[in-house]
Amino acid sequence: MTQTSLSITRRQALAGLGATSALALSGCAASARPEAIAQARVIGAQRLLEVVGYNLLEHEPERATALGVDTGRHAYLRGRLEDQSPAGQQAYAATLRQDLAHVRSFPREGLDSETLTSLDVVESAYDLALDGFALPYGDTPVGNWRTAPYVVIQNVGEYLALPRFMQSNHKVGNGDDADAYIERMEAMPATFDGELARISAARAMGVVPPAFLLDKAIGQMQQTIASAGKGELFAADLRSKLQAAGMPESHANRAAILEAGPIA
């Protein structure tokens, strides 16, 4: 998946850059109006920004759902979760490095202030995030408050983020939405395993949260596990959403069977 995304980025980014020079390469470049050249550059920049944005969402599909852009040809993102494994995070950083280079190389001449600001924001956010990804420990999402020196702690970690996200952001209005909900439930064990691998790697380097933070984190985890055991998390959430949408509970019955796996 990551390799496909990067290939698309190269093609589309080059197409965006080409839009800025298409008039200059044409036979009538000498008579081209400055406004037309400026417009072509803006279109190229906007195309690049769109591609960069969706490349980021390839690594953060939950954000695509929260933004409501996991539709159409990007609907496949609706059933996925971020790859929390060391390899997944390295792939995320590789995408950021590549797209940061594209943004930095894009010519700024003739761009309006809004487009310039968008390019500058991407450049600043990606540059800062890559500083965090360069560290061999911690959690460094892009443009998110959750940046932390530890992968999991009392207020950071998928054991907290996923229940909140699924309940608040994953809407269920039809069977496809319900299927995507269950696909995400099925992906949760791999998500937690990925975080565990990064915790273990950090521990091997001597990066361990202080005892008082571990105590708080354990307490939070116990609450999450207790809620899951009482059926108060995903299966119940899906069932209520199906009922609100006037749909049968066949999906919820399957979710109830799955629920013991992701959290327990």
N, C-alpha and C positions, 0 to 999 in steps of 0.2 A: 504493500500500500504506500509506504513512504517513497519508494523509488518511483512509482507512477506519479505521485504528487510532484516530486522534484522535476521529472521530465516535462510535465505540463507547465510547470513554472518557467522553465527555460524557454519553451516555445512561445508561451503567451507573453512573457516579459520582453522577449525580443520583438514580438509583434507590437507591443506597446512602445518600445523604443523606436521601432520603425516608423510609427505614426508621426513621430516628431521630425523625421527627416524625409518623409515621403515627398513633400513638396520640393525640398531642396534637390532631390534626385530626379525630379521630373524635368521635362524639356522646357516648361514654362516657369521655372523657379524664379527667374529674374523678375517676372511680372506678378508673382504671387504676393497677395496682400499680407502685410504683417499680422493683421487680425486672424487670417486663415492659418498662418503658421503657428500663432499662439494657441489657437483653438485645437490644432492637431496635437500640440504638445500637451495640452490639458487632457485631451482624450487619452493619449498614451499614458499619462501619469495616473489617471483614474483607473484605466485597465490594469496597470501594474498594481495599484493599491488593492483592487478587488482580488487579484490573484494571490497577493501576499496575505490578505485577510483570510481567504479560504484555505491557504496552506497552513496557517496557524490553527484553524478550526479542525483540520485533519488530525491534529494532535490533541485538541481539546473539543471533542464532539459535544460534551455537556454544555459548553459555552454556545455552540451553534443552536442547541435546543433552547437555551435561555434567551437567546436573541431572536428566536423564531425564524432562523434561516436554514434549518435542516429540512428543506422542502425541495420539490422538483428533482433536479439531478443530484442534489446533495441530501436527499432523503435517507440515504444509507447511513448517514451520521447519527440518525435518531436512535439506533439500536446499539451504539458503541459507547465505550468509556475510554478515558485517557489511559494510555499505557504507562503505568507507574513503575515498570521495571527499569533497572539501570540501562538496558539497551534501548528501551522506549524513550527515556529521557535524553539519551545521547542522540537518537534520531531527531528528537524535537530540537535540540541545540543545533544540529547540522542544518535543519531547515531554516532556523533563525539566521545562521551565518550566511547562508546562500542568499536569502531574501534581503538581508541587510546590505550585502554587496550590490544587489540590483538597485535598491533604493538609493544608495549613496552614489551610484554611477549615473543615475537619471539626471539629465540636464535640467537645471532650474530656470533657465532663461524663458521669459514670457509666461510663466505660470502665475495664476492668480493667488491671492493671499491664503485663501481657504485650502487650495491644493498644496501650496508650500507648507502650510501648517501641518497638514496630514502627513506629508512625507517626513517632516521634522519630528513629529510625534513618534512615527514608526521607528525612525533612526534612533531616537533617544531611548525608547522603551526596549528595543531589541539589543542595543549596545549595553544597557544596564543589565538586562536579563542574562546576556551571555557572560557577563562578569560573574553572576551567580552560578550559572551552569558550569563554569570553569572550576568551581570548588567541588571536591569529591564527596561532599555531604550536604545535607539540607534540602530544602524545597524551594524552587525558584520559578513560580509561574509568571507569565507575562502580564503586566498590568493588573495584578491582583494583590490584595492586602495580605495574602497568606504566606508571603515570603518569610522563611524561618530557618534557623540553623539545624532544625530537627525535622525529619520526615513526618513523624507522628508525635504528637504531644497533646496536652489537655484541650487545646483549641485548634489543632491542626491535624488533618488526616482524613482519609476517605471514610473511616468508620463514623465520622461526624458529617462530612460533606455529602456523602451519597444519600443518606436518609433525607436530609434537608432538600437536596436537589430533586430527588424523585418525587417527594411529596409536593414541592412548591412549583417546580418547573416542567416536569414531564407530564404534559396534558394528555388525556385520553379521550378522543372524540370519535374514534372508529377502530375497526379491527387491526389496522396497520399500526396504529399508535399502541394498542395493547400488546401486539406482537413485539414491538420495539421495546416496550417496558420489560417484558419477560426476557428478551435478549440481553438487556442490561443486567437483569437479575442473574442470569447465567454467567455473565462476564465478571461478576463481583469477586468470586474467589481468586481469579487471576489478578485482579486489581490489588487485593490485599496481599497476595503472594509477592507482587512486585514491590510494594512498600516494605514488606518484611525483608526482601533481599537487600534493599537500600539501607534499612536499619542495621542489618547484620554487617554490611560493608562499613558503615560508619562506626559501629562498635569495634570492629577490628582495628580501626584507626584511633580508637580511644575517645571517639565523640559520642558521649552518652549524656542524656539529660540529667540534671540534678534530681536527687531523690524526691524532693517535694513536688516537682513537676511530674515525675513518674507516678507518684501516688494519685495526683489529680487525674492524670490520663487513665490510669487503671479504673478509677471510680467512674469516669465517663464511659469507658468501654463496658463496664458491668451494667450500667444503665441501658446502653444500646442492646446488649445481649438479652437482658431481661425483657425489654420491649419486644424484641424479635420473638422470644419464646412465648410471649402472650399473644402473638399474632397482631401486634399493634403497628407493625411497620409495613413492609411492601405488599404482602398479600391483601391485608385489610385496606391499604391505600388504593390498590388496583381495583378491588371489589367496589369500593365506594365511588370511584371514578367511572366504572362501568355502569353502575346503577344510575349515576347522575346523567350519563349519556344515553340511558335507556337501552343498554346492550345486555345480552345474556352473560351469565357468570362463568362460562366455560373457561375463559382465560384466567379468571380469578381462582378457579379450582386447580388449574395447573400451577399457578403461582404459589398456592398454599403448599403444594408438594415440594416446590423448589425452595421455599423460604428457609427451611432448616439449613440449607447448604451455605448461602452467602455469608451469614453473620455468625452462626454458631461455631 
